[in-house]
Amino acid sequence: AVVATVGRLSAPAPALELEDLDGAAWSLSAVPADETVVLNFWATWCIPSRAELPDLQALHERFEPQGVRFIGVVMDDGMTADDIREYLTDFSVDYPQVWGGLDDQAPFATLAPAAVGAIPMTAVVRDGLVREVVPGVIDEETMSELLEALGELEQAMDTGSATTSGDG
């Protein structure tokens, strides 16, 4: 299960320098270290991507007050910003979207491991580190558990009560 592996990754997050749908610069490194970023790589033509949009919106609404930022990374070629906005309106999705490509997804895909270009794919970044990468559809319950477990892990590490165990 995904939740059982929370914290298994601590790879440095790649430098993502992307543009939002309005053409404004967006940078992963500009996000404050104490905020968690959930990057969801998706496309309008991908049926599994469509299926997870309502769950991601619900998660955005639930976790944003706790400092979790959801960012959609649009992997569509040939679509306009208006096309994407209209598409997202049909799903009542209002979390921010940025344009991305295979080069932007590749560093996360190699951590999954998953094929570059395979979508949907969701990555969780905190403190400049990739903490989890989930290839394929992620549902609301699983992502909730993952974010809560990550929050508990971060709290334990902040208080120095995190423990490690070895298998021998």
ZADREN-394442 format. One record per residue: x, y, z negated of N, C-alpha, C in turn; residue in three letters; residue number from 0. Coordinates in pm, 1 decimal, padded with zeros to 6 digits, always signed. Last residue first. Layout:
+----------+----------+----------+----------+----------+----------+----------+----------+----------+------+-----+
|       nu |       nv |       nw |      cau |      cav |      caw |       cu |       cv |       cw | type | seq |
+----------+----------+----------+----------+----------+----------+----------+----------+----------+------+-----+
|        X |        Y |        Z |        X |        Y |        Z |        X |        Y |        Z |  ALA | NUM |
...
+----------+----------+----------+----------+----------+----------+----------+----------+----------+------+-----+
REM end
This chain:
+----------+----------+----------+----------+----------+----------+----------+----------+----------+------+-----+
|       nu |       nv |       nw |      cau |      cav |      caw |       cu |       cv |       cw | type | seq |
+----------+----------+----------+----------+----------+----------+----------+----------+----------+------+-----+
| +01733.3 | -00600.3 | -01043.3 | +01843.1 | -00684.4 | -01089.0 | +01959.9 | -00662.3 | -01009.0 |  GLY | 167 |
| +01547.9 | -00427.6 | -00974.4 | +01509.1 | -00568.2 | -00966.6 | +01626.2 | -00658.3 | -01003.4 |  ASP | 166 |
| +01511.2 | -00143.1 | -01186.5 | +01577.2 | -00218.9 | -01080.9 | +01530.3 | -00362.6 | -01084.3 |  GLY | 165 |
| +01341.5 | +00158.7 | -01238.6 | +01363.4 | +00019.6 | -01274.8 | +01427.7 | -00049.5 | -01157.8 |  SER | 164 |
| +01330.8 | +00474.7 | -01389.9 | +01356.3 | +00390.5 | -01274.5 | +01374.1 | +00248.7 | -01323.0 |  THR | 163 |
| +01119.6 | +00736.3 | -01498.1 | +01204.0 | +00620.9 | -01524.0 | +01223.4 | +00544.6 | -01395.6 |  THR | 162 |
| +01076.0 | +01067.9 | -01594.5 | +01071.3 | +00969.8 | -01487.3 | +01166.0 | +00855.9 | -01520.6 |  ALA | 161 |
| +01089.1 | +01269.7 | -01773.3 | +01038.7 | +01141.0 | -01822.9 | +01026.1 | +01037.3 | -01712.3 |  SER | 160 |
| +01154.6 | +01525.5 | -01711.9 | +01265.3 | +01433.5 | -01741.9 | +01218.7 | +01298.3 | -01791.2 |  GLY | 159 |
| +00971.3 | +01697.9 | -01624.8 | +00982.6 | +01684.9 | -01769.0 | +01093.7 | +01589.6 | -01811.5 |  THR | 158 |
| +01000.2 | +01669.9 | -01348.8 | +01017.8 | +01802.6 | -01410.1 | +01038.2 | +01793.3 | -01559.2 |  ASP | 157 |
| +00932.7 | +01403.2 | -01314.2 | +01070.0 | +01444.9 | -01285.5 | +01099.3 | +01581.0 | -01348.8 |  MET | 156 |
| +00663.2 | +01413.4 | -01382.2 | +00754.1 | +01329.2 | -01460.4 | +00898.4 | +01371.4 | -01438.6 |  ALA | 155 |
| +00569.0 | +01580.8 | -01177.8 | +00557.3 | +01620.3 | -01318.3 | +00655.1 | +01542.4 | -01404.3 |  GLN | 154 |
| +00623.8 | +01419.8 | -00953.6 | +00690.1 | +01550.2 | -00967.0 | +00684.7 | +01598.4 | -01111.8 |  GLU | 153 |
| +00450.7 | +01205.5 | -01007.8 | +00594.3 | +01182.9 | -00996.7 | +00670.8 | +01313.5 | -01016.9 |  LEU | 152 |
| +00205.1 | +01337.7 | -00994.7 | +00247.3 | +01275.7 | -01120.4 | +00397.1 | +01249.4 | -01120.7 |  GLU | 151 |
| +00209.5 | +01411.7 | -00723.7 | +00201.3 | +01514.0 | -00828.0 | +00246.6 | +01460.8 | -00962.3 |  GLY | 150 |
| +00208.5 | +01158.0 | -00608.3 | +00323.0 | +01246.1 | -00586.4 | +00325.1 | +01356.8 | -00691.9 |  LEU | 149 |
| -00043.6 | +01072.1 | -00690.5 | +00075.7 | +00999.8 | -00735.3 | +00200.8 | +01085.8 | -00718.4 |  ALA | 148 |
| -00202.4 | +01258.2 | -00550.7 | -00207.8 | +01253.7 | -00696.8 | -00084.3 | +01182.5 | -00752.6 |  GLU | 147 |
| -00135.9 | +01190.7 | -00287.4 | -00106.2 | +01325.6 | -00338.0 | -00108.9 | +01329.6 | -00490.4 |  LEU | 146 |
| -00226.7 | +00920.8 | -00279.9 | -00087.1 | +00953.7 | -00250.8 | -00050.3 | +01089.8 | -00309.6 |  LEU | 145 |
| -00499.1 | +00949.4 | -00332.4 | -00415.0 | +00871.6 | -00423.9 | -00268.1 | +00905.0 | -00404.3 |  GLU | 144 |
| -00568.7 | +01097.9 | -00103.8 | -00591.2 | +01151.8 | -00238.4 | -00501.3 | +01081.6 | -00339.2 |  SER | 143 |
| -00507.5 | +00915.0 | +00098.2 | -00430.0 | +01039.2 | +00089.1 | -00449.2 | +01104.0 | -00047.4 |  MET | 142 |
| -00701.3 | +00716.2 | +00039.9 | -00558.9 | +00683.1 | +00037.4 | -00473.3 | +00809.1 | +00022.7 |  THR | 141 |
| -00944.4 | +00862.3 | +00071.6 | -00910.2 | +00797.0 | -00054.5 | -00760.0 | +00770.0 | -00065.7 |  GLU | 140 |
| -00936.8 | +00951.3 | +00341.7 | -00941.2 | +01045.8 | +00230.7 | -00897.0 | +00982.8 | +00099.5 |  GLU | 139 |
| -00700.2 | +00765.7 | +00546.4 | -00833.9 | +00803.9 | +00501.4 | -00824.1 | +00891.9 | +00376.9 |  ASP | 138 |
| -00503.0 | +00791.5 | +00830.6 | -00503.3 | +00789.1 | +00684.8 | -00640.3 | +00838.1 | +00640.3 |  ILE | 137 |
| -00397.9 | +00619.6 | +01120.9 | -00504.2 | +00691.3 | +01050.0 | -00483.4 | +00680.4 | +00899.7 |  VAL | 136 |
| -00038.4 | +00622.3 | +01185.7 | -00176.9 | +00578.8 | +01201.3 | -00272.4 | +00661.9 | +01118.7 |  GLY | 135 |
| +00218.3 | +00638.6 | +00939.8 | +00178.6 | +00626.7 | +01079.7 | +00034.4 | +00575.1 | +01087.2 |  PRO | 134 |
| +00312.4 | +00848.5 | +00698.4 | +00211.6 | +00745.3 | +00720.2 | +00175.8 | +00743.0 | +00868.1 |  VAL | 133 |
| +00570.9 | +00929.6 | +00490.3 | +00526.4 | +00935.2 | +00629.5 | +00431.4 | +00817.8 | +00649.6 |  VAL | 132 |
| +00682.5 | +01122.2 | +00212.3 | +00606.1 | +01009.6 | +00265.2 | +00573.8 | +01035.9 | +00411.4 |  GLU | 131 |
| +00861.0 | +01324.8 | +00160.9 | +00830.6 | +01231.2 | +00052.5 | +00753.8 | +01108.8 | +00100.1 |  ARG | 130 |
| +01114.0 | +01512.5 | +00275.5 | +01004.0 | +01431.0 | +00325.7 | +00980.6 | +01323.3 | +00221.2 |  VAL | 129 |
| +01194.0 | +01809.3 | +00097.1 | +01217.8 | +01667.6 | +00123.4 | +01093.0 | +01602.2 | +00180.9 |  LEU | 128 |
| +01144.5 | +02060.4 | +00003.7 | +01235.5 | +02047.3 | +00116.6 | +01267.1 | +01904.4 | +00154.6 |  GLY | 127 |
| +00949.9 | +02020.7 | -00189.3 | +01085.7 | +02056.7 | -00232.5 | +01187.9 | +02037.4 | -00121.2 |  ASP | 126 |
| +00774.3 | +01798.5 | +00021.1 | +00776.9 | +01877.9 | -00102.4 | +00921.9 | +01900.9 | -00140.7 |  ARG | 125 |
| +00564.9 | +01666.4 | +00269.0 | +00692.5 | +01732.0 | +00238.9 | +00676.9 | +01812.1 | +00110.1 |  VAL | 124 |
| +00429.2 | +01400.4 | +00440.2 | +00415.4 | +01482.4 | +00320.5 | +00554.2 | +01533.6 | +00282.5 |  VAL | 123 |
| +00280.3 | +01333.9 | +00755.1 | +00401.2 | +01343.3 | +00673.0 | +00374.4 | +01436.1 | +00555.4 |  ALA | 122 |
| +00101.0 | +01124.7 | +00967.8 | +00093.7 | +01224.4 | +00862.6 | +00220.0 | +01217.4 | +00778.0 |  THR | 121 |
| -00013.3 | +01070.5 | +01291.5 | +00092.9 | +01044.6 | +01194.9 | +00088.7 | +01159.2 | +01094.0 |  MET | 120 |
| -00232.1 | +00919.8 | +01535.9 | -00192.2 | +01022.2 | +01440.3 | -00078.3 | +00974.2 | +01350.6 |  PRO | 119 |
| +00051.3 | +00867.1 | +01753.2 | -00031.8 | +00952.7 | +01669.4 | -00163.9 | +00882.6 | +01642.9 |  ILE | 118 |
| +00370.1 | +00826.9 | +01870.9 | +00254.9 | +00754.8 | +01816.6 | +00178.2 | +00848.1 | +01723.8 |  ALA | 117 |
| +00592.6 | +00971.5 | +01927.8 | +00475.6 | +00994.6 | +02011.0 | +00352.3 | +00921.2 | +01962.7 |  GLY | 116 |
| +00811.7 | +00721.6 | +01836.2 | +00797.5 | +00864.2 | +01863.1 | +00681.9 | +00880.2 | +01959.7 |  VAL | 115 |
| +00690.3 | +00458.3 | +01637.0 | +00733.5 | +00504.2 | +01768.8 | +00714.3 | +00655.1 | +01779.6 |  ALA | 114 |
| +00809.4 | +00443.8 | +01299.9 | +00703.1 | +00438.2 | +01399.8 | +00759.9 | +00488.4 | +01530.9 |  ALA | 113 |
| +00893.2 | +00351.1 | +00967.8 | +00932.6 | +00379.2 | +01106.6 | +00812.9 | +00360.6 | +01199.7 |  PRO | 112 |
| +00925.7 | +00652.9 | +00934.9 | +00803.3 | +00576.8 | +00907.1 | +00826.6 | +00427.3 | +00888.6 |  ALA | 111 |
| +01144.3 | +00795.4 | +01016.4 | +01136.1 | +00761.4 | +00874.6 | +01022.5 | +00664.2 | +00845.4 |  LEU | 110 |
| +01096.2 | +00846.0 | +01281.2 | +01206.9 | +00756.2 | +01249.7 | +01207.0 | +00714.7 | +01102.5 |  THR | 109 |
| +00890.1 | +01034.8 | +01262.7 | +00860.5 | +00899.9 | +01314.1 | +00971.4 | +00802.1 | +01277.4 |  ALA | 108 |
| +01025.3 | +01264.7 | +01184.0 | +00932.8 | +01201.1 | +01090.3 | +00905.6 | +01056.8 | +01131.6 |  PHE | 107 |
| +01175.3 | +01330.0 | +01410.6 | +01243.8 | +01308.0 | +01282.2 | +01155.8 | +01240.7 | +01177.3 |  PRO | 106 |
| +00959.5 | +01346.6 | +01616.0 | +01060.8 | +01240.5 | +01613.3 | +01130.4 | +01223.0 | +01477.6 |  ALA | 105 |
| +00802.9 | +01576.7 | +01621.6 | +00753.8 | +01459.6 | +01550.9 | +00863.1 | +01355.1 | +01526.5 |  GLN | 104 |
| +00945.4 | +01752.8 | +01776.7 | +00908.7 | +01793.7 | +01641.2 | +00865.4 | +01674.0 | +01557.4 |  ASP | 103 |
| +00968.5 | +01622.3 | +02016.8 | +01091.7 | +01656.3 | +01945.2 | +01064.1 | +01695.9 | +01800.4 |  ASP | 102 |
| +00697.7 | +01609.9 | +02096.0 | +00769.2 | +01487.6 | +02057.8 | +00896.0 | +01517.6 | +01978.6 |  LEU | 101 |
| +00546.5 | +01905.0 | +01949.9 | +00579.1 | +01812.8 | +02057.9 | +00655.2 | +01693.2 | +02004.3 |  GLY | 100 |
| +00297.4 | +02149.5 | +01849.7 | +00413.6 | +02063.9 | +01830.6 | +00434.5 | +01973.4 | +01950.1 |  GLY |  99 |
| +00143.0 | +02438.7 | +01719.7 | +00175.0 | +02358.8 | +01839.2 | +00299.1 | +02276.4 | +01811.4 |  TRP |  98 |
| -00062.9 | +02431.5 | +01426.4 | +00055.1 | +02478.3 | +01498.8 | +00076.0 | +02386.8 | +01619.1 |  VAL |  97 |
| -00332.0 | +02535.1 | +01219.4 | -00282.0 | +02447.7 | +01326.1 | -00159.9 | +02513.4 | +01390.0 |  GLN |  96 |
| -00485.6 | +02546.1 | +00891.4 | -00401.5 | +02599.0 | +00999.1 | -00351.4 | +02491.4 | +01095.5 |  PRO |  95 |
| -00827.5 | +02430.9 | +00846.3 | -00689.8 | +02444.3 | +00799.3 | -00600.6 | +02482.6 | +00918.7 |  TYR |  94 |
| -01086.9 | +02391.6 | +00932.9 | -01037.6 | +02529.4 | +00926.5 | -00896.7 | +02543.4 | +00869.7 |  ASP |  93 |
| -01325.1 | +02201.2 | +01100.0 | -01187.8 | +02203.0 | +01048.5 | -01136.2 | +02346.3 | +01049.5 |  VAL |  92 |
| -01571.4 | +02120.0 | +01205.0 | -01567.6 | +02209.9 | +01088.3 | -01431.0 | +02210.3 | +01021.0 |  SER |  91 |
| -01571.9 | +01994.9 | +01442.8 | -01544.9 | +01909.8 | +01327.0 | -01540.9 | +01990.1 | +01196.3 |  PHE |  90 |
| -01612.0 | +02200.0 | +01620.4 | -01705.5 | +02086.7 | +01625.9 | -01690.4 | +01994.1 | +01505.3 |  ASP |  89 |
| -01384.8 | +02348.1 | +01569.6 | -01513.3 | +02398.2 | +01522.0 | -01616.9 | +02286.6 | +01519.9 |  THR |  88 |
| -01192.5 | +02208.8 | +01712.6 | -01190.2 | +02201.3 | +01566.6 | -01320.3 | +02251.9 | +01505.2 |  LEU |  87 |
| -01264.1 | +02285.6 | +01976.9 | -01263.9 | +02144.7 | +01937.4 | -01273.4 | +02131.9 | +01785.2 |  TYR |  86 |
| -01214.0 | +02558.9 | +01964.4 | -01349.1 | +02509.9 | +01992.0 | -01363.3 | +02364.2 | +01946.8 |  GLU |  85 |
| -00936.2 | +02557.8 | +01919.5 | -01027.5 | +02619.1 | +01822.7 | -01170.1 | +02566.9 | +01840.2 |  ARG |  84 |
| -00849.8 | +02433.6 | +02156.4 | -00825.9 | +02368.8 | +02027.7 | -00920.8 | +02425.6 | +01921.9 |  ILE |  83 |
| -00926.7 | +02624.0 | +02348.7 | -00973.9 | +02485.5 | +02358.8 | -00962.5 | +02416.0 | +02222.8 |  ASP |  82 |
| -00777.3 | +02843.7 | +02261.6 | -00923.5 | +02849.1 | +02254.2 | -00984.0 | +02709.5 | +02264.1 |  ASP |  81 |
| -00521.6 | +02755.0 | +02322.3 | -00556.5 | +02777.1 | +02182.0 | -00707.9 | +02782.3 | +02166.3 |  ALA |  80 |
| -00546.9 | +02500.7 | +02578.0 | -00526.4 | +02637.6 | +02532.2 | -00562.0 | +02646.4 | +02384.2 |  THR |  79 |
| -00365.8 | +02215.8 | +02690.8 | -00480.9 | +02274.1 | +02621.5 | -00445.6 | +02417.2 | +02582.9 |  MET |  78 |
| -00134.5 | +02104.6 | +02792.0 | -00235.6 | +02151.3 | +02886.0 | -00361.6 | +02206.1 | +02821.8 |  GLY |  77 |
| -00084.4 | +01861.6 | +02541.8 | -00028.6 | +01940.6 | +02650.6 | -00145.0 | +01986.3 | +02737.4 |  ASP |  76 |
| -00120.7 | +01824.5 | +02193.3 | -00186.1 | +01829.5 | +02323.9 | -00107.5 | +01914.9 | +02421.9 |  ASP |  75 |
| -00054.3 | +01805.3 | +01930.7 | +00036.5 | +01742.8 | +02026.8 | -00022.1 | +01740.1 | +02168.1 |  MET |  74 |
| -00060.5 | +02012.5 | +01658.9 | -00132.1 | +01977.8 | +01781.3 | -00033.5 | +01927.9 | +01886.0 |  VAL |  73 |
| -00056.8 | +01958.8 | +01340.6 | +00044.0 | +01977.2 | +01444.5 | -00015.9 | +01922.3 | +01574.3 |  VAL |  72 |
| -00212.9 | +02114.5 | +01071.6 | -00230.3 | +02027.7 | +01187.0 | -00123.8 | +02059.9 | +01289.8 |  GLY |  71 |
| -00142.3 | +02125.1 | +00738.2 | -00107.7 | +02186.9 | +00866.2 | -00129.3 | +02082.1 | +00975.0 |  ILE |  70 |
| -00229.8 | +02193.4 | +00411.1 | -00250.9 | +02103.4 | +00524.4 | -00224.6 | +02180.8 | +00651.6 |  PHE |  69 |
| -00067.7 | +02243.5 | +00111.2 | -00101.9 | +02304.0 | +00240.2 | -00116.7 | +02195.0 | +00345.4 |  ARG |  68 |
| -00134.8 | +02255.0 | -00222.6 | -00108.4 | +02163.0 | -00112.5 | -00158.0 | +02228.5 | +00016.5 |  VAL |  67 |
| -00200.7 | +02394.7 | -00453.7 | -00075.4 | +02425.5 | -00385.2 | -00037.5 | +02328.1 | -00276.0 |  GLY |  66 |
| -00447.8 | +02344.9 | -00551.3 | -00335.9 | +02288.6 | -00626.9 | -00201.9 | +02311.1 | -00557.7 |  GLN |  65 |
| -00628.1 | +02441.0 | -00366.3 | -00610.1 | +02516.4 | -00491.4 | -00494.2 | +02466.0 | -00577.5 |  PRO |  64 |
| -00600.9 | +02228.7 | -00169.5 | -00542.3 | +02361.3 | -00146.1 | -00527.4 | +02441.9 | -00276.0 |  GLU |  63 |
| -00743.2 | +01993.1 | -00226.9 | -00606.8 | +02008.5 | -00278.1 | -00543.8 | +02146.0 | -00255.1 |  PHE |  62 |
| -01006.9 | +02015.9 | -00117.3 | -00984.9 | +01967.2 | -00253.6 | -00847.8 | +02005.5 | -00309.4 |  ARG |  61 |
| -00972.1 | +02105.8 | +00144.6 | -01058.0 | +02181.9 | +00052.5 | -01031.8 | +02142.3 | -00092.7 |  GLU |  60 |
| -00806.9 | +01898.3 | +00242.1 | -00761.3 | +02038.4 | +00243.4 | -00841.3 | +02119.3 | +00141.4 |  HIS |  59 |
| -00985.6 | +01684.3 | +00223.5 | -00864.0 | +01686.6 | +00141.7 | -00806.7 | +01827.6 | +00131.5 |  LEU |  58 |
| -01171.1 | +01758.2 | +00418.7 | -01214.6 | +01742.0 | +00279.9 | -01094.6 | +01746.7 | +00184.4 |  ALA |  57 |
| -01002.1 | +01751.7 | +00644.5 | -01065.3 | +01877.3 | +00603.9 | -01109.7 | +01869.5 | +00458.1 |  GLN |  56 |
| -00940.0 | +01479.3 | +00650.1 | -00832.1 | +01576.7 | +00628.6 | -00889.2 | +01711.6 | +00586.2 |  LEU |  55 |
| -01194.7 | +01372.6 | +00705.9 | -01126.7 | +01339.6 | +00580.8 | -01016.1 | +01440.5 | +00550.2 |  ASP |  54 |
| -01243.9 | +01479.5 | +00965.7 | -01329.9 | +01514.6 | +00851.6 | -01265.3 | +01484.0 | +00716.2 |  PRO |  53 |
| -01015.4 | +01362.8 | +01115.2 | -01031.6 | +01506.7 | +01093.7 | -01125.7 | +01541.6 | +00977.9 |  LEU |  52 |
| -01004.9 | +01092.3 | +01174.9 | -00954.8 | +01134.9 | +01044.5 | -00974.1 | +01284.0 | +01016.4 |  GLU |  51 |
| -01112.0 | +01064.3 | +01433.0 | -01176.8 | +00995.3 | +01321.4 | -01130.9 | +01048.1 | +01185.9 |  ALA |  50 |
| -00930.4 | +01197.9 | +01595.8 | -01064.7 | +01253.1 | +01575.8 | -01129.7 | +01194.0 | +01451.7 |  ARG |  49 |
| -00721.9 | +01013.5 | +01584.9 | -00702.8 | +01149.0 | +01532.8 | -00837.4 | +01213.4 | +01503.5 |  SER |  48 |
| -00837.0 | +00790.8 | +01716.0 | -00807.3 | +00783.2 | +01572.4 | -00782.3 | +00921.2 | +01509.5 |  PRO |  47 |
| -00855.4 | +00910.0 | +01982.8 | -00975.2 | +00874.0 | +01907.2 | -00946.0 | +00858.7 | +01757.1 |  ILE |  46 |
| -00691.6 | +01165.5 | +02128.8 | -00665.9 | +01048.5 | +02044.7 | -00787.7 | +01019.6 | +01955.9 |  CYS |  45 |
| -00723.4 | +01405.4 | +02251.0 | -00754.0 | +01285.1 | +02329.7 | -00741.4 | +01156.6 | +02249.6 |  TRP |  44 |
| -00631.7 | +01594.2 | +02069.8 | -00776.2 | +01586.1 | +02096.6 | -00813.9 | +01458.2 | +02170.2 |  THR |  43 |
| -00386.8 | +01477.9 | +01832.5 | -00424.0 | +01529.1 | +01965.1 | -00573.6 | +01508.5 | +01987.5 |  ALA |  42 |
| -00142.8 | +01523.2 | +01563.1 | -00266.4 | +01473.5 | +01622.7 | -00286.2 | +01531.5 | +01761.8 |  TRP |  41 |
| +00017.6 | +01512.1 | +01259.7 | +00042.4 | +01516.2 | +01404.4 | -00076.6 | +01449.6 | +01472.9 |  PHE |  40 |
| -00004.1 | +01685.1 | +00976.6 | -00076.7 | +01581.3 | +01048.5 | -00055.7 | +01603.0 | +01197.8 |  ASN |  39 |
| +00166.8 | +01747.7 | +00687.5 | +00170.1 | +01769.1 | +00832.4 | +00098.6 | +01653.2 | +00899.7 |  LEU |  38 |
| +00130.5 | +01892.8 | +00392.9 | +00085.5 | +01772.3 | +00461.0 | +00077.8 | +01807.2 | +00609.0 |  VAL |  37 |
| +00340.0 | +02019.9 | +00150.2 | +00288.5 | +02038.6 | +00285.7 | +00252.6 | +01902.1 | +00341.8 |  VAL |  36 |
| +00334.1 | +02159.9 | -00171.2 | +00338.6 | +02038.1 | -00091.2 | +00278.2 | +02070.1 | +00044.4 |  THR |  35 |
| +00530.9 | +02406.2 | -00330.5 | +00409.9 | +02368.2 | -00259.2 | +00435.1 | +02241.7 | -00177.9 |  GLU |  34 |
| +00769.6 | +02486.8 | -00431.9 | +00675.6 | +02423.8 | -00524.9 | +00542.2 | +02387.5 | -00459.9 |  ASP |  33 |
| +00904.3 | +02611.6 | -00222.6 | +00946.0 | +02477.1 | -00262.6 | +00845.0 | +02409.0 | -00353.6 |  ALA |  32 |
| +00706.0 | +02781.6 | +00023.8 | +00769.3 | +02776.7 | -00109.1 | +00792.0 | +02632.9 | -00155.1 |  PRO |  31 |
| +00792.3 | +02762.6 | +00363.4 | +00693.2 | +02723.9 | +00262.4 | +00763.3 | +02717.9 | +00126.6 |  VAL |  30 |
| +00993.2 | +02798.0 | +00541.5 | +00940.4 | +02919.1 | +00477.9 | +00835.9 | +02887.5 | +00370.6 |  ALA |  29 |
| +01046.7 | +02557.1 | +00661.4 | +01139.7 | +02602.8 | +00557.6 | +01091.5 | +02728.2 | +00485.6 |  SER |  28 |
| +00852.1 | +02543.7 | +00857.4 | +00840.2 | +02456.9 | +00740.7 | +00929.5 | +02506.5 | +00628.0 |  LEU |  27 |
| +00723.4 | +02829.7 | +01009.1 | +00842.8 | +02753.7 | +00975.6 | +00818.8 | +02670.9 | +00850.3 |  SER |  26 |
| +00578.2 | +02993.1 | +01278.0 | +00553.0 | +02917.1 | +01156.1 | +00675.3 | +02830.2 | +01132.2 |  TRP |  25 |
| +00499.0 | +03287.6 | +01462.9 | +00597.6 | +03189.7 | +01417.9 | +00552.9 | +03124.1 | +01288.2 |  ALA |  24 |
| +00201.2 | +03316.8 | +01656.3 | +00286.2 | +03363.4 | +01547.0 | +00379.3 | +03250.0 | +01503.1 |  ALA |  23 |
| +00019.1 | +03227.8 | +01840.6 | +00152.8 | +03258.5 | +01889.0 | +00247.1 | +03310.5 | +01781.3 |  GLY |  22 |
| -00217.1 | +03137.1 | +01747.6 | -00213.4 | +03277.0 | +01789.8 | -00076.8 | +03319.5 | +01841.5 |  ASP |  21 |
| -00164.3 | +02882.1 | +01662.8 | -00248.0 | +02897.7 | +01781.5 | -00253.2 | +03040.8 | +01833.4 |  LEU |  20 |
| +00186.9 | +02905.7 | +01568.3 | +00047.2 | +02873.5 | +01543.7 | -00034.2 | +02902.6 | +01669.6 |  ASP |  19 |
| +00492.1 | +02744.6 | +01652.3 | +00402.4 | +02859.6 | +01666.5 | +00261.6 | +02815.6 | +01635.4 |  GLU |  18 |
| +00782.1 | +02632.9 | +01460.0 | +00673.2 | +02617.2 | +01555.5 | +00594.1 | +02746.3 | +01567.4 |  LEU |  17 |
| +01037.1 | +02478.8 | +01345.0 | +01010.8 | +02618.1 | +01381.9 | +00908.1 | +02612.7 | +01494.0 |  GLU |  16 |
| +01149.6 | +02267.7 | +01109.1 | +01042.6 | +02285.5 | +01206.8 | +01017.5 | +02434.0 | +01226.1 |  LEU |  15 |
| +01410.3 | +02096.5 | +01021.4 | +01378.5 | +02238.7 | +01040.2 | +01273.3 | +02250.4 | +01149.4 |  ALA |  14 |
| +01314.1 | +01808.8 | +00827.8 | +01372.4 | +01873.4 | +00945.7 | +01331.6 | +02020.0 | +00952.3 |  PRO |  13 |
| +01387.1 | +01745.3 | +00486.9 | +01287.6 | +01778.5 | +00589.0 | +01356.4 | +01844.9 | +00707.4 |  ALA |  12 |
| +01589.8 | +01482.5 | +00370.2 | +01575.5 | +01625.9 | +00395.8 | +01476.5 | +01650.6 | +00509.6 |  PRO |  11 |
| +01415.9 | +01213.9 | +00213.6 | +01499.7 | +01260.9 | +00323.3 | +01482.6 | +01411.4 | +00340.8 |  ALA |  10 |
| +01311.9 | +01044.6 | +00028.4 | +01357.5 | +01176.0 | -00015.7 | +01454.7 | +01229.7 | +00087.5 |  SER |   9 |
| +01079.1 | +00785.9 | -00028.6 | +01151.3 | +00871.9 | +00064.6 | +01195.6 | +00999.0 | -00005.2 |  LEU |   8 |
| +00950.7 | +00684.1 | -00242.5 | +01055.2 | +00601.1 | -00183.7 | +01138.8 | +00682.0 | -00086.1 |  ARG |   7 |
| +00740.9 | +00831.6 | -00331.2 | +00870.8 | +00863.2 | -00386.3 | +00983.3 | +00780.2 | -00328.7 |  GLY |   6 |
| +00510.5 | +00573.4 | -00303.3 | +00531.4 | +00717.2 | -00320.7 | +00665.4 | +00740.9 | -00387.7 |  VAL |   5 |
| +00442.1 | +00310.6 | -00268.9 | +00573.1 | +00351.3 | -00219.8 | +00600.5 | +00500.4 | -00238.4 |  THR |   4 |
| +00187.9 | +00272.1 | -00353.3 | +00292.7 | +00198.9 | -00423.6 | +00431.8 | +00244.6 | -00383.0 |  ALA |   3 |
| +00042.3 | +00408.0 | -00161.2 | +00060.6 | +00467.9 | -00292.7 | +00171.9 | +00399.9 | -00370.3 |  VAL |   2 |
| +00035.6 | +00228.7 | +00058.1 | +00109.3 | +00355.1 | +00066.9 | +00142.1 | +00408.2 | -00071.6 |  VAL |   1 |
| +00084.2 | -00119.4 | +00000.0 | +00000.0 | +00000.0 | +00000.0 | +00087.5 | +00124.0 | +00000.0 |  ALA |   0 |
+----------+----------+----------+----------+----------+----------+----------+----------+----------+------+-----+
REM end
